[in-house]
């Protein structure tokens, strides 16, 4: 396995063009924080984009930032925080979750994987804050899409297509994102002792209320700790004080609320957003309608799985110590029965070689996705085998 490290978009283009001509597959990586997701790619060379780093342009007044795709996420977050701003979709670093080191996540990798944290339920996902990019297609051609202004609706919205594509369409070399002002104050209120159904009902009521709750999550009882259902209210101090004062009355039929100290709130939100408090060897993300969450968690309980909720119940993190293929099939069935999908995030290599990362697609959707991939990558240079069942087939 060779490693190619271009230092600019032209170098990436040359690497990809050479791979097309030689019939080589390329595994696109930034910092490698998510390299352990999916099947092993031993037959593919690595296209390492970590040298494409640095902020190209940042205009705090316009709420727009452009950076090279290999720029570390931590570097960008520190820069915008110094200006009182933030990435509103709250991306997080997968490195520690997958047994790697912290700080290796890059902004290109975050957008390519569509990573978003607890605020996604109200602020939208990575795709909703992705304005434009420069990339190299599987044809070995540099192309540009989107723009560097927030209001840009001309032509096809390709940033939304590349967000969550996991490097199967193109290698992004530069990205432009929207940033937002950071709330001056953030308060977390918590209710103790609710079961899943009670927590989901409380979160739904809070998110639909005039209190303008920005995030809602639930951590079940574990290791002597009571179950916690948490709600976040953020903004300017007078507004936050007025809105969080409303919540105990609005939710009086559900459970009493208490304010969490900032350090404890930070710990709980990190656990909710990343699933990091779950100890099983195999870790999954289930996306499903929140109304079906109690049924799904009951099935997971019957399997002996640990779980936690984010996005008001629309996201379930679940972990199991059973690394067998049958257990994986059961988790997928739980998600499907609830009208959702399950993504395999962490597993031993043997299981990753058997179980696809992504939930099986409807045949019509899978065929459409394949046609889109062929349009960007007709030679299948980015088809590395990481996503089982999606090997490129030329027409």
Backbone torsions as a table, in degrees:
resi	resn	phi	psi	omega
1	UNK	NA	120.7	177.7
2	UNK	-93.8	154.5	177.4
3	UNK	-119.0	124.8	-179.8
4	UNK	-109.2	129.4	-175.5
5	UNK	-124.6	79.2	176.9
6	UNK	-67.1	155.8	-179.8
7	UNK	-111.1	-2.0	177.1
8	UNK	-157.5	176.2	-177.0
9	UNK	-63.6	-36.1	179.3
10	UNK	-65.0	-38.8	177.3
11	UNK	-65.3	-39.5	176.8
12	UNK	-64.6	-40.7	177.2
13	UNK	-59.4	-44.9	-178.9
14	UNK	-64.1	-41.1	178.3
15	UNK	-60.9	-44.5	-177.7
16	UNK	-69.7	-41.4	178.2
17	UNK	-61.5	-41.0	177.5
18	UNK	-63.5	-40.7	179.6
19	UNK	-64.2	-40.7	177.9
20	UNK	-60.8	-44.8	-178.9
21	UNK	-67.2	-27.9	-176.6
22	UNK	-98.6	-4.2	-178.3
23	UNK	72.0	26.7	-178.7
24	UNK	-93.4	143.3	173.3
25	UNK	-91.6	146.5	-178.8
26	UNK	-123.0	127.5	175.6
27	UNK	-98.1	109.1	-176.1
28	UNK	-77.5	129.6	177.9
29	UNK	-138.0	149.4	171.7
30	UNK	-104.9	-92.5	175.9
31	UNK	-92.1	-8.5	-179.7
32	UNK	78.3	15.7	-176.5
33	UNK	-67.3	-23.6	-179.2
34	UNK	-114.4	18.2	-176.5
35	UNK	-63.4	-25.5	-178.8
36	UNK	-83.9	5.2	174.0
37	UNK	-90.2	127.2	179.1
38	UNK	95.4	174.6	-178.2
39	UNK	-69.5	157.2	179.0
40	UNK	-63.6	147.3	-177.5
41	UNK	-118.8	52.1	-174.0
42	UNK	-63.8	-27.4	-176.8
43	UNK	-84.9	-1.8	-176.5
44	UNK	-108.1	144.7	169.3
45	UNK	-76.4	160.5	178.8
46	UNK	-101.1	128.0	170.6
47	UNK	-99.1	97.3	-173.8
48	UNK	-89.4	113.0	-176.9
49	UNK	-99.6	14.7	-174.9
50	UNK	-67.2	-18.9	178.3
51	UNK	-78.7	-14.9	177.6
52	UNK	-85.9	78.2	-174.6
53	UNK	-132.1	159.0	179.1
54	UNK	119.4	146.5	177.9
55	UNK	-81.6	127.2	-178.9
56	UNK	-86.4	-42.2	-177.7
57	UNK	-158.2	137.3	177.2
58	UNK	-144.6	118.4	179.1
59	UNK	-119.2	94.3	-177.9
60	UNK	-56.4	-34.9	-178.4
61	UNK	-65.8	-31.2	-179.7
62	UNK	-93.7	-4.4	178.2
63	UNK	61.1	37.4	-177.4
64	UNK	-134.1	136.3	178.7
65	UNK	-133.2	134.6	175.3
66	UNK	-118.7	130.9	-178.5
67	UNK	-143.3	156.3	172.5
68	UNK	-70.1	149.6	-168.1
69	UNK	-64.4	-26.8	-178.8
70	UNK	-86.2	7.8	179.0
71	UNK	-68.4	129.4	-179.6
72	UNK	-59.3	139.0	176.9
73	UNK	-56.0	-42.5	-178.0
74	UNK	-60.2	-36.4	179.6
75	UNK	-65.9	-41.8	179.4
76	UNK	-68.8	-43.0	179.4
77	UNK	-62.3	-38.8	178.4
78	UNK	-66.2	-39.8	-179.5
79	UNK	-63.7	-48.5	-177.2
80	UNK	-72.4	-31.5	177.6
81	UNK	-63.2	-35.1	178.9
82	UNK	-65.0	-19.7	177.6
83	UNK	-101.3	11.4	-179.2
84	UNK	71.8	28.9	-178.0
85	UNK	-126.3	178.3	-175.6
86	UNK	-157.5	165.5	166.0
87	UNK	-88.7	107.8	-167.7
88	UNK	-65.9	-21.3	-179.1
89	UNK	-84.1	3.1	172.6
90	UNK	51.1	59.8	177.7
91	UNK	-66.6	158.7	179.1
92	UNK	-136.9	163.3	-176.1
93	UNK	-90.6	120.2	178.9
94	UNK	-76.5	-13.4	-172.9
95	UNK	-49.6	-58.6	-179.7
96	UNK	-61.3	-31.1	-179.3
97	UNK	-66.3	-27.8	-176.2
98	UNK	-108.3	17.6	177.4
99	UNK	82.6	12.8	178.4
100	UNK	-102.9	-175.3	180.0
101	UNK	-87.8	154.0	178.0
102	UNK	-76.8	155.6	172.7
103	UNK	93.5	3.5	-177.7
104	UNK	-97.2	-9.2	179.1
105	UNK	-64.8	139.4	179.3
106	UNK	-115.3	159.7	-178.5
107	UNK	-65.9	-35.5	176.9
108	UNK	-64.3	-42.0	178.7
109	UNK	-66.4	-37.3	177.8
110	UNK	-61.1	-46.2	-179.2
111	UNK	-70.6	-39.8	-179.6
112	UNK	-63.8	-31.7	179.3
113	UNK	-94.8	-6.1	179.8
114	UNK	63.2	41.9	-175.0
115	UNK	-78.2	130.8	177.9
116	UNK	-147.3	148.3	-178.6
117	UNK	-101.2	-153.0	-169.6
118	UNK	-63.2	-30.5	-177.0
119	UNK	-73.0	-7.6	-178.5
120	UNK	-56.2	-31.5	-175.5
121	UNK	-63.3	-22.7	179.6
122	UNK	-120.3	-29.9	-175.9
123	UNK	-96.7	-9.9	-176.7
124	UNK	91.7	172.4	-177.4
125	UNK	-94.4	-173.7	-179.9
126	UNK	-56.4	-39.5	-177.1
127	UNK	-62.3	-27.8	-177.7
128	UNK	-78.6	-9.5	-178.8
129	UNK	-120.0	10.0	-176.6
130	UNK	-99.8	111.5	-172.0
131	UNK	-95.8	-35.7	-175.2
132	UNK	-169.4	170.4	-179.0
133	UNK	-161.8	162.4	163.6
134	UNK	-115.5	136.4	-176.2
135	UNK	-149.9	168.4	175.0
136	UNK	-118.2	124.0	-178.8
137	UNK	-78.4	172.8	175.6
138	UNK	-69.4	-4.1	173.8
139	UNK	-86.1	-6.3	-175.6
140	UNK	78.5	32.4	-178.0
141	UNK	-121.2	132.4	175.0
142	UNK	-78.4	133.6	175.5
143	UNK	-141.8	158.4	-177.0
144	UNK	-124.3	140.5	178.4
145	UNK	-142.5	157.1	-179.4
146	UNK	73.9	-154.7	-178.5
147	UNK	-160.3	-167.1	-177.4
148	UNK	-117.6	28.8	173.5
149	UNK	-130.5	153.4	-176.9
150	UNK	-67.0	-40.2	-179.4
151	UNK	-95.5	98.1	-178.8
152	UNK	-147.8	102.0	-174.7
153	UNK	-122.1	17.1	-178.3
154	UNK	-78.2	131.7	174.5
155	UNK	74.7	-164.3	-179.6
156	UNK	-73.5	140.8	-179.7
157	UNK	-87.7	72.2	-175.5
158	UNK	-66.0	-29.6	175.6
159	UNK	-55.1	-38.4	179.0
160	UNK	-67.4	-29.0	178.3
161	UNK	-73.2	-41.0	-178.6
162	UNK	-76.5	-26.4	176.9
163	UNK	-65.2	120.9	-178.2
164	UNK	85.6	7.2	-179.5
165	UNK	-85.2	-10.1	175.5
166	UNK	57.3	37.2	174.7
167	UNK	70.3	21.5	-179.0
168	UNK	-96.2	-4.6	-180.0
169	UNK	-111.5	-39.6	-175.2
170	UNK	-164.9	162.0	174.9
171	UNK	-99.4	108.6	179.8
172	UNK	-74.7	134.4	179.1
173	UNK	-111.5	-22.2	178.7
174	UNK	-149.9	140.8	-177.8
175	UNK	-134.3	150.7	174.8
176	UNK	-122.3	130.5	-177.5
177	UNK	-130.1	156.4	174.7
178	UNK	-89.8	135.5	173.2
179	UNK	-114.3	164.2	-179.1
180	UNK	-135.1	158.5	177.3
181	UNK	-60.0	139.5	177.4
182	UNK	-78.6	134.3	177.6
183	UNK	-57.9	138.3	179.1
184	UNK	-68.8	-32.9	-177.0
185	UNK	-135.9	141.2	175.6
186	UNK	-134.8	125.6	-177.9
187	UNK	-122.1	136.1	177.3
188	UNK	-114.9	125.5	174.8
189	UNK	-107.6	142.2	-175.5
190	UNK	-132.5	144.1	171.5
191	UNK	-114.6	138.6	-178.5
192	UNK	-102.3	148.5	166.1
193	UNK	85.2	4.6	-179.4
194	UNK	-77.5	145.9	170.9
195	UNK	-83.2	-178.3	-175.1
196	UNK	-61.7	-45.0	-178.6
197	UNK	-63.2	-42.2	178.6
198	UNK	-66.2	-39.6	179.1
199	UNK	-65.4	-43.1	-179.5
200	UNK	-63.2	-41.4	179.1
201	UNK	-63.7	-41.7	178.7
202	UNK	-65.3	-44.7	-178.9
203	UNK	-63.5	-40.7	179.0
204	UNK	-62.7	-42.1	179.2
205	UNK	-64.4	-43.3	-178.5
206	UNK	-66.6	-45.6	-178.0
207	UNK	-67.1	-27.1	179.3
208	UNK	-91.5	3.5	-174.8
209	UNK	-92.3	171.7	178.1
210	UNK	-77.3	0.7	178.4
211	UNK	-75.2	-7.3	175.8
212	UNK	53.2	54.5	177.2
213	UNK	-69.2	132.0	-175.3
214	UNK	-93.5	-18.0	179.6
215	UNK	-158.2	151.0	179.6
216	UNK	-148.4	132.5	-176.3
217	UNK	-148.2	167.6	-179.1
218	UNK	-144.1	129.1	176.8
219	UNK	-116.1	115.0	-178.6
220	UNK	-64.2	164.5	176.5
221	UNK	-60.8	139.2	-178.8
222	UNK	-163.5	136.8	173.1
223	UNK	52.4	46.2	177.7
224	UNK	82.9	-5.7	177.9
225	UNK	-92.3	139.9	177.1
226	UNK	-72.5	158.8	173.2
227	UNK	-62.6	139.7	179.8
228	UNK	-125.4	127.5	170.9
229	UNK	-109.8	120.0	-170.9
230	UNK	-117.9	144.2	179.9
231	UNK	-129.9	135.5	-179.6
232	UNK	-112.2	133.1	173.6
233	UNK	-121.3	127.6	-174.6
234	UNK	-139.7	154.4	178.2
235	UNK	149.2	-149.8	175.4
236	UNK	-76.2	147.7	-172.1
237	UNK	-52.8	-50.4	-178.5
238	UNK	-61.5	-39.0	179.6
239	UNK	-67.2	-42.5	179.8
240	UNK	-62.2	-45.1	-179.1
241	UNK	-60.2	-42.6	-179.1
242	UNK	-67.7	-40.5	-175.6
243	UNK	-75.3	-39.9	-179.8
244	UNK	-74.2	-21.5	173.9
245	UNK	-69.7	-24.0	178.6
246	UNK	-74.0	-32.3	-167.7
247	UNK	-62.0	-43.0	179.5
248	UNK	-56.7	-36.8	177.9
249	UNK	-73.6	-41.6	-179.7
250	UNK	-64.1	-30.2	-174.8
251	UNK	-110.1	19.3	-175.0
252	UNK	-62.5	-24.1	179.2
253	UNK	-82.1	-3.2	-177.4
254	UNK	-104.8	-58.6	-179.0
255	UNK	-174.0	154.6	174.8
256	UNK	-65.8	150.6	-179.7
257	UNK	-117.1	145.5	174.8
258	UNK	-135.5	148.7	-179.9
259	UNK	-81.0	133.7	176.6
260	UNK	-88.7	145.0	171.4
261	UNK	-63.6	153.1	-173.7
262	UNK	-58.6	-41.8	-177.7
263	UNK	-64.7	-42.9	178.7
264	UNK	-68.0	-39.6	178.6
265	UNK	-61.8	-42.1	179.3
266	UNK	-61.4	-41.4	179.3
267	UNK	-63.6	-45.3	-177.2
268	UNK	-66.6	-43.2	-179.4
269	UNK	-66.6	-36.6	177.3
270	UNK	-63.2	-43.7	179.3
271	UNK	-63.6	-40.2	-179.0
272	UNK	-67.4	-40.5	-175.0
273	UNK	-75.3	-29.4	-171.0
274	UNK	-114.6	-10.8	-175.1
275	UNK	69.7	15.8	-172.4
276	UNK	-69.7	-16.4	-179.9
277	UNK	-83.4	-7.5	-178.3
278	UNK	-87.8	134.2	-168.1
279	UNK	-101.3	-5.0	-176.6
280	UNK	-65.8	153.0	-178.8
281	UNK	-66.7	-32.6	-178.2
282	UNK	-108.3	126.6	-174.9
283	UNK	-121.3	133.2	-178.2
284	UNK	-125.5	155.4	166.7
285	UNK	-116.6	124.2	176.6
286	UNK	-109.7	124.3	174.5
287	UNK	-105.4	125.3	-175.0
288	UNK	-159.0	165.1	176.0
289	UNK	-61.8	129.8	-178.6
290	UNK	-54.4	-30.4	-179.7
291	UNK	-64.9	-21.1	-179.5
292	UNK	-96.6	-0.3	-176.5
293	UNK	-59.7	-44.6	179.8
294	UNK	-58.7	-39.0	177.8
295	UNK	-64.2	-42.3	-177.9
296	UNK	-67.0	-43.6	-179.1
297	UNK	-68.6	-31.6	175.5
298	UNK	-63.1	-41.1	177.6
299	UNK	-66.5	-37.9	178.1
300	UNK	-67.5	-38.7	175.7
301	UNK	-59.3	-41.7	-179.6
302	UNK	-64.3	-25.2	177.7
303	UNK	-87.0	-6.3	-177.4
304	UNK	80.5	21.1	-179.5
305	UNK	-84.7	147.5	166.3
306	UNK	-85.4	153.7	178.8
307	UNK	-157.1	162.1	171.1
308	UNK	-149.9	162.7	-174.4
309	UNK	-118.9	143.7	170.5
310	UNK	-137.7	178.2	178.4
311	UNK	55.8	38.1	178.6
312	UNK	67.2	18.2	-178.1
313	UNK	104.2	-4.3	179.7
314	UNK	-78.4	-12.6	177.5
315	UNK	-126.3	126.4	172.8
316	UNK	-114.3	122.8	165.5
317	UNK	-90.2	132.3	178.0
318	UNK	-141.4	144.8	-177.1
319	UNK	-134.0	147.0	177.5
320	UNK	-139.2	149.4	176.1
321	UNK	-84.5	-6.0	-179.5
322	UNK	-89.4	111.6	-178.9
323	UNK	-96.0	23.9	-179.8
324	UNK	-87.2	160.0	-178.3
325	UNK	-67.9	-31.9	-179.8
326	UNK	-67.3	-40.2	177.3
327	UNK	-63.0	-39.2	177.6
328	UNK	-63.4	-41.6	178.2
329	UNK	-60.7	-38.9	-179.0
330	UNK	-67.7	-40.3	178.1
331	UNK	-62.6	-44.3	177.9
332	UNK	-60.7	-38.8	-179.7
333	UNK	-66.1	-37.6	177.2
334	UNK	-59.7	-46.5	180.0
335	UNK	-63.6	-45.2	-178.0
336	UNK	-64.3	-41.4	180.0
337	UNK	-63.5	-26.8	179.6
338	UNK	-92.3	7.5	179.0
339	UNK	78.4	23.9	-177.4
340	UNK	-127.4	-161.9	-178.5
341	UNK	-137.3	154.5	179.7
342	UNK	-123.7	131.2	177.8
343	UNK	-110.6	130.8	177.2
344	UNK	-82.6	115.2	-175.6
345	UNK	-98.5	-48.4	-176.4
346	UNK	-133.4	131.5	179.6
347	UNK	-165.6	158.3	172.6
348	UNK	-60.6	155.9	-176.7
349	UNK	-58.6	-36.0	-178.9
350	UNK	-61.9	-40.5	179.2
351	UNK	-73.2	-37.5	179.1
352	UNK	-64.5	-23.4	177.5
353	UNK	-77.7	-13.3	-177.2
354	UNK	-111.3	-32.0	-172.3
355	UNK	-111.6	121.8	179.8
356	UNK	-62.9	149.7	176.3
357	UNK	-59.9	-49.4	-172.2
358	UNK	-95.4	153.7	178.8
359	UNK	-62.3	139.9	178.6
360	UNK	-54.9	134.0	-177.9
361	UNK	-86.6	153.8	166.3
362	UNK	-58.6	139.9	-176.3
363	UNK	-52.7	-39.3	-179.6
364	UNK	-67.0	-40.2	178.1
365	UNK	-67.4	-42.2	178.8
366	UNK	-61.2	-40.1	179.0
367	UNK	-66.0	-39.5	177.7
368	UNK	-64.6	-45.4	178.8
369	UNK	-59.3	-41.1	179.8
370	UNK	-63.0	-39.8	179.0
371	UNK	-65.7	-38.2	177.7
372	UNK	-64.7	-44.1	179.6
373	UNK	-62.2	-40.4	-179.7
374	UNK	-66.9	-31.3	178.7
375	UNK	-64.5	-38.8	179.7
376	UNK	-86.7	-28.8	-170.8
377	UNK	-139.4	69.5	-173.1
378	UNK	-63.9	-27.3	-179.5
379	UNK	-88.1	-5.0	-179.7
380	UNK	70.1	30.4	-177.1
381	UNK	-66.3	-25.6	179.7
382	UNK	-96.8	3.6	178.6
383	UNK	-87.1	90.9	-170.8
384	UNK	-95.9	-7.5	-173.3
385	UNK	91.2	0.2	178.6
386	UNK	-60.8	-40.5	-179.4
387	UNK	-102.6	98.7	-174.1
388	UNK	-57.0	142.8	178.0
389	UNK	82.0	3.5	-179.0
390	UNK	-120.4	26.6	178.1
391	UNK	-61.4	138.9	-176.3
392	UNK	-67.8	138.6	171.7
393	UNK	-128.8	118.0	180.0
394	UNK	-71.2	148.7	176.6
395	UNK	-67.9	NA	NA
